[in-house]
Amino acid sequence: MHDARLQPAPTPARPAPATDFDSRELMRGTREVLIRHGDQVYRLRHTRNDKLILVK
């Protein structure tokens, strides 16, 4: 007979580490880029105050 209590628990898969992007790489010298996510388009803006704003 097989006793499940004696079996070691499976090791959970580790999530992939987050990818790191430099904002200059994303913006490519512009103040605004469009990011498509599924059917939605988002606008990422670099402000005069050196902040990033993401809007739908």
trRosetta pair geometry for C-beta under 8 A, 3 or more apart (Angstrom, degrees):
i j d omega theta_ij theta_ji phi_ij phi_ji
3 6 4.9 65 93 1 103 109
3 7 7.9 179 101 -17 59 84
4 7 5.6 -49 -159 21 50 117
21 25 5.5 -127 -174 73 88 125
21 26 5.6 75 144 -48 131 106
22 25 4.4 95 65 -4 85 106
22 26 7.4 -165 92 -3 48 83
23 26 5.5 -54 -151 39 42 111
23 27 5.8 28 157 -12 75 112
23 46 7.1 124 161 -94 125 119
23 52 6.4 -131 -128 -71 139 135
24 27 6.0 -59 -134 46 29 103
24 28 7.8 108 165 -65 53 25
24 29 7.8 43 -165 -57 80 52
25 28 7.4 14 177 -64 27 67
26 33 6.2 -134 154 27 86 159
26 44 7.0 -34 143 100 129 153
27 30 5.5 -148 175 59 79 66
27 31 7.3 25 -163 -99 121 14
27 32 8.0 53 -139 -3 91 9
27 33 5.9 -140 -115 -25 50 119
27 44 7.7 -120 -87 110 83 113
27 46 5.7 16 -112 -30 148 137
28 33 7.4 96 25 -82 98 125
30 33 6.4 118 79 -61 123 80
30 46 8.0 141 110 23 54 120
31 45 6.5 15 149 -157 80 73
31 46 5.0 -122 -151 57 59 93
32 43 6.2 -9 -167 -173 106 97
32 44 6.9 158 -153 83 54 52
32 45 4.9 -10 -102 -105 88 73
32 46 7.2 -137 -63 18 48 74
33 43 7.6 161 83 -154 38 52
33 44 5.1 -10 60 58 86 102
34 41 5.5 -10 -172 -173 110 107
34 42 7.1 146 -161 76 57 44
34 43 5.9 -30 -103 -99 66 64
34 44 7.7 178 -92 18 16 78
35 41 7.2 147 75 -161 43 55
35 42 4.6 -23 64 65 97 97
35 43 7.7 -174 19 -78 80 16
35 44 5.8 55 -16 -18 117 112
35 54 7.7 -26 32 -139 135 108
36 40 7.4 155 -157 86 52 47
36 41 5.5 -26 -100 -103 67 74
36 42 7.9 -177 -80 21 20 73
37 40 5.1 -20 69 69 86 98
37 41 7.8 159 23 -94 69 25
37 42 6.2 23 5 -5 115 113
40 56 6.5 -47 -174 -142 120 99
41 56 7.9 110 83 -162 50 58
42 54 5.6 12 168 -173 125 94
42 55 6.7 162 -160 82 77 33
42 56 5.7 -48 -107 -102 77 48
43 54 7.3 160 81 -151 46 47
43 55 5.2 -17 59 63 96 86
43 56 7.8 113 16 -157 81 2
44 52 6.3 -8 -172 -170 94 102
44 53 7.3 160 -153 80 47 45
44 54 5.2 -13 -100 -99 76 78
45 52 7.1 154 79 -155 47 51
45 53 4.8 -15 58 59 98 95
45 54 7.9 -177 19 -77 69 32
45 55 7.4 6 1 10 111 105
46 50 7.4 -9 -177 -134 89 37
46 51 7.7 163 -154 79 48 37
46 52 6.0 -24 -98 -99 62 70
47 50 6.9 -65 77 8 77 15
47 51 4.6 0 38 54 121 84
47 52 7.5 -154 3 -78 86 20
47 53 6.2 63 -40 -9 111 112
